[in-house]
Amino acid sequence: QVQLVESGGGLVQAGGSLRLSCAASGNMFAFERLGWYRQAPGKQRELVATVAYGGTTDYADSVKGRFTVSRDDTRDTVNLQMTSLKPEDTAVYYCYAYLRRNSYWGQGTQVTVSS
C-alpha cells in the first residue's frame, strides 16, 4: 500500500519562501513520476511541478522560475522549494506519485500566502 505524507506547509508573507516535502512508502519500485499539484478554493486541482525518474521536470507556467522540484530516490522523497510566493499561490498542495499506471495522492498540506 503506497502512502504519501506531506510536510512543510504554512503561512507566509508575499515574497517569502517555503519548502514542501513528501515521503513515500510502500512502493517496491521507483516511482516513474513524482511531484506536486494544488487546489485553490473553488478551482480544479492543477499541476504545479513534477519530476520523472530520469530527472526530467515539468512546471506550470505560473511557477516557472520561482519553484523547484527535486527528488531523492534513495529516501523516496520529493521536495518543492517555493520562492517569491504570491497570494495566488495559496492552495492545498498535494503530493503526487505515478507508478505502473496507478496515481497516488497525499492528504494535502495548506499553503497560505498573505499580501
Backbone as CSV, one residue per row, in Angstrom:
resi,resn,N_x,N_y,N_z,CA_x,CA_y,CA_z,C_x,C_y,C_z
1,GLN,0.844,-1.187,0.000,0.000,0.000,0.000,0.887,1.248,0.000
2,VAL,0.820,1.993,-1.087,1.623,3.211,-1.196,1.007,4.307,-0.337
3,GLN,1.844,4.989,0.407,1.402,6.135,1.187,2.328,7.308,0.926
4,LEU,1.725,8.485,0.838,2.470,9.720,0.639,2.121,10.665,1.774
5,VAL,3.132,11.182,2.444,2.908,12.065,3.582,3.642,13.371,3.353
6,GLU,2.854,14.465,3.283,3.445,15.783,3.047,3.767,16.486,4.354
7,SER,4.681,17.422,4.270,5.003,18.290,5.398,5.547,19.598,4.851
8,GLY,5.484,20.645,5.679,6.129,21.898,5.323,5.210,23.029,4.930
9,GLY,3.916,22.809,4.899,3.029,23.904,4.564,2.951,24.926,5.678
10,GLY,2.231,26.007,5.420,2.072,27.022,6.454,1.679,28.366,5.883
11,LEU,1.849,29.387,6.708,1.505,30.758,6.359,2.780,31.555,6.136
12,VAL,2.813,32.287,5.031,3.989,33.079,4.695,3.543,34.363,4.017
13,GLN,4.324,35.401,4.169,4.017,36.662,3.503,4.439,36.607,2.042
14,ALA,3.781,37.415,1.250,4.140,37.504,-0.163,5.624,37.857,-0.300
15,GLY,6.261,37.176,-1.242,7.690,37.355,-1.429,8.539,36.384,-0.646
16,GLY,7.920,35.655,0.260,8.638,34.710,1.092,8.835,33.360,0.421
17,SER,9.374,32.435,1.205,9.698,31.106,0.693,9.161,30.021,1.621
18,LEU,8.885,28.872,1.040,8.502,27.686,1.788,9.062,26.478,1.073
19,ARG,9.278,25.418,1.837,9.741,24.164,1.256,8.780,23.061,1.681
20,LEU,8.219,22.388,0.700,7.354,21.246,0.962,8.139,19.960,0.747
21,SER,7.850,18.987,1.589,8.467,17.671,1.443,7.397,16.596,1.457
22,CYS,7.691,15.511,0.768,6.759,14.386,0.726,7.566,13.101,0.828
23,ALA,7.179,12.271,1.774,7.837,10.986,1.966,6.910,9.870,1.500
24,ALA,7.439,9.009,0.656,6.653,7.894,0.128,7.060,6.597,0.810
25,SER,6.100,5.719,0.937,6.387,4.397,1.488,5.458,3.381,0.850
26,GLY,5.849,2.119,0.940,5.009,1.050,0.438,5.245,0.687,-1.019
27,ASN,6.171,1.353,-1.707,6.437,1.037,-3.104,7.646,0.125,-3.210
28,MET,7.543,-0.837,-4.125,8.648,-1.760,-4.338,9.556,-1.309,-5.473
29,PHE,9.068,-0.379,-6.292,9.832,0.117,-7.432,9.891,1.634,-7.368
30,ALA,10.883,2.191,-8.019,10.992,3.646,-8.058,9.811,4.234,-8.817
31,PHE,9.259,5.299,-8.315,8.136,5.958,-8.972,8.569,6.537,-10.312
32,GLU,7.731,6.307,-11.318,8.049,6.836,-12.643,8.012,8.365,-12.632
33,ARG,7.107,8.893,-11.830,6.987,10.348,-11.739,6.551,10.715,-10.325
34,LEU,7.120,11.777,-9.819,6.758,12.348,-8.518,6.540,13.841,-8.696
35,GLY,5.715,14.402,-7.837,5.551,15.839,-7.952,4.470,16.398,-7.071
36,TRP,3.976,17.563,-7.503,3.024,18.323,-6.707,1.924,18.905,-7.576
37,TYR,0.716,18.839,-7.061,-0.439,19.520,-7.616,-0.994,20.426,-6.515
38,ARG,-1.863,21.333,-6.892,-2.505,22.193,-5.890,-3.950,22.466,-6.279
39,GLN,-4.726,22.801,-5.252,-6.134,23.119,-5.467,-6.514,24.301,-4.595
40,ALA,-6.895,25.381,-5.243,-7.354,26.571,-4.537,-8.866,26.485,-4.369
41,PRO,-9.426,27.202,-3.399,-10.875,27.156,-3.181,-11.646,27.519,-4.450
42,GLY,-12.600,26.678,-4.794,-13.440,26.929,-5.952,-12.790,26.637,-7.296
43,LYS,-11.594,26.080,-7.265,-10.884,25.789,-8.512,-10.550,24.303,-8.601
44,GLN,-10.242,23.873,-9.823,-9.845,22.490,-10.029,-8.395,22.285,-9.600
45,ARG,-8.082,21.027,-9.292,-6.708,20.695,-8.969,-5.848,20.887,-10.219
46,GLU,-4.674,21.469,-10.043,-3.815,21.753,-11.174,-2.371,21.336,-10.904
47,LEU,-1.692,21.047,-11.990,-0.280,20.695,-11.909,0.534,21.875,-11.394
48,VAL,1.463,21.585,-10.498,2.453,22.582,-10.088,3.800,22.215,-10.719
49,ALA,4.288,21.029,-10.369,5.580,20.584,-10.904,5.726,19.091,-10.686
50,THR,6.347,18.424,-11.645,6.663,17.006,-11.499,8.081,16.740,-11.984
51,VAL,8.623,15.622,-11.521,9.956,15.205,-11.947,9.922,13.711,-12.225
52,ALA,10.413,13.333,-13.392,10.429,11.931,-13.777,11.629,11.218,-13.158
53,TYR,11.607,9.893,-13.220,12.693,9.109,-12.643,14.038,9.502,-13.231
54,GLY,14.089,9.831,-14.492,15.334,10.224,-15.129,15.731,11.666,-14.874
55,GLY,14.854,12.431,-14.200,15.180,13.801,-13.843,14.493,14.878,-14.657
56,THR,13.754,14.472,-15.676,13.042,15.472,-16.482,11.949,16.128,-15.644
57,THR,11.907,17.441,-15.681,10.925,18.184,-14.888,9.873,18.839,-15.781
58,ASP,8.746,19.112,-15.162,7.635,19.778,-15.835,7.047,20.764,-14.843
59,TYR,6.891,22.023,-15.256,6.378,23.057,-14.376,5.175,23.757,-14.996
60,ALA,4.243,24.165,-14.157,3.199,25.063,-14.602,3.845,26.403,-14.955
61,ASP,3.319,27.058,-15.975,3.888,28.343,-16.393,3.891,29.345,-15.245
62,SER,2.883,29.264,-14.391,2.729,30.245,-13.324,3.803,30.137,-12.250
63,VAL,4.532,29.018,-12.208,5.539,28.851,-11.150,6.961,28.761,-11.701
64,LYS,7.106,28.741,-12.997,8.446,28.635,-13.588,9.335,29.789,-13.111
65,GLY,10.544,29.429,-12.733,11.483,30.434,-12.252,11.348,30.746,-10.774
66,ARG,10.277,30.267,-10.150,10.066,30.525,-8.722,10.099,29.238,-7.893
67,PHE,9.620,28.142,-8.460,9.544,26.868,-7.750,10.546,25.894,-8.351
68,THR,11.076,25.026,-7.490,11.991,23.985,-7.939,11.583,22.654,-7.313
69,VAL,11.357,21.665,-8.166,11.001,20.326,-7.690,12.248,19.435,-7.766
70,SER,12.381,18.573,-6.752,13.517,17.658,-6.739,13.097,16.357,-6.068
71,ARG,13.816,15.292,-6.386,13.502,14.002,-5.787,14.778,13.329,-5.321
72,ASP,14.617,12.517,-4.299,15.726,11.722,-3.776,15.236,10.279,-3.724
73,ASP,15.661,9.493,-4.681,15.157,8.128,-4.758,15.784,7.218,-3.705
74,THR,16.858,7.650,-3.091,17.426,6.837,-2.010,16.560,6.931,-0.758
75,ARG,15.805,8.005,-0.660,14.940,8.212,0.500,13.464,8.211,0.132
76,ASP,13.165,8.040,-1.153,11.776,8.067,-1.622,11.090,9.359,-1.191
77,THR,11.716,10.461,-1.482,11.133,11.752,-1.148,11.101,12.657,-2.378
78,VAL,10.167,13.580,-2.343,10.098,14.618,-3.355,9.870,15.936,-2.634
79,ASN,10.576,16.968,-3.073,10.512,18.260,-2.426,10.094,19.340,-3.409
80,LEU,9.534,20.397,-2.876,9.162,21.554,-3.679,9.657,22.793,-2.956
81,GLN,10.662,23.424,-3.519,11.166,24.670,-2.977,10.436,25.811,-3.665
82,MET,9.735,26.599,-2.867,8.914,27.685,-3.405,9.494,29.017,-2.946
83,THR,9.791,29.888,-3.887,10.303,31.220,-3.586,9.427,32.275,-4.246
84,SER,9.634,33.500,-3.840,8.865,34.630,-4.393,7.379,34.313,-4.411
85,LEU,6.882,33.813,-3.310,5.489,33.390,-3.243,4.540,34.558,-3.405
86,LYS,3.406,34.263,-4.038,2.379,35.257,-4.312,1.075,34.810,-3.651
87,PRO,0.177,35.753,-3.363,-1.111,35.368,-2.787,-1.853,34.341,-3.649
88,GLU,-1.681,34.401,-4.952,-2.368,33.439,-5.831,-1.785,32.031,-5.746
89,ASP,-0.688,31.854,-5.023,-0.156,30.518,-4.774,-0.876,29.833,-3.606
90,THR,-1.736,30.548,-2.939,-2.489,29.974,-1.821,-3.352,28.818,-2.300
91,ALA,-3.187,27.668,-1.671,-3.908,26.469,-2.080,-3.534,25.328,-1.140
92,VAL,-4.256,24.233,-1.299,-3.824,22.979,-0.690,-2.915,22.280,-1.705
93,TYR,-1.732,21.921,-1.264,-0.746,21.286,-2.140,-0.734,19.787,-1.874
94,TYR,-0.840,19.013,-2.950,-0.906,17.557,-2.854,0.334,16.927,-3.478
95,CYS,0.907,16.018,-2.751,1.985,15.206,-3.293,1.400,14.180,-4.248
96,TYR,2.113,13.901,-5.310,1.625,13.017,-6.373,2.719,12.022,-6.741
97,ALA,2.301,10.785,-6.975,3.232,9.761,-7.428,2.564,8.900,-8.484
98,TYR,3.340,8.484,-9.473,2.801,7.653,-10.555,3.698,6.442,-10.727
99,LEU,3.054,5.278,-10.716,3.808,4.045,-10.843,2.929,2.973,-11.457
100,ARG,3.385,2.434,-12.555,2.707,1.301,-13.197,1.220,1.572,-13.405
101,ARG,0.944,2.692,-14.035,-0.413,3.092,-14.428,-1.301,3.449,-13.251
102,ASN,-0.725,3.586,-12.081,-1.505,3.998,-10.915,-1.016,5.348,-10.407
103,SER,-1.970,6.201,-10.042,-1.664,7.503,-9.447,-1.965,7.450,-7.957
104,TYR,-1.087,8.089,-7.212,-1.240,8.116,-5.759,-1.179,9.572,-5.295
105,TRP,-1.923,9.836,-4.203,-2.011,11.206,-3.700,-1.779,11.231,-2.206
106,GLY,-1.156,12.311,-1.757,-1.065,12.555,-0.336,-2.342,13.209,0.165
107,GLN,-2.364,13.492,1.454,-3.576,14.054,2.061,-3.668,15.564,1.871
108,GLY,-2.587,16.193,1.465,-2.591,17.624,1.210,-2.037,18.436,2.368
109,THR,-1.411,19.546,2.032,-0.898,20.470,3.045,-1.226,21.892,2.590
110,GLN,-1.708,22.692,3.531,-2.165,24.041,3.211,-0.988,25.000,3.112
111,VAL,-0.988,25.777,2.048,-0.041,26.880,1.884,-0.864,28.156,1.735
112,THR,-0.617,29.116,2.610,-1.331,30.382,2.570,-0.320,31.510,2.458
113,VAL,-0.495,32.339,1.445,0.406,33.464,1.213,-0.384,34.750,1.432
114,SER,0.024,35.528,2.399,-0.679,36.771,2.721,-0.050,37.940,1.956
115,SER,-0.901,38.877,1.625,-0.427,40.042,0.851,0.035,41.160,1.767
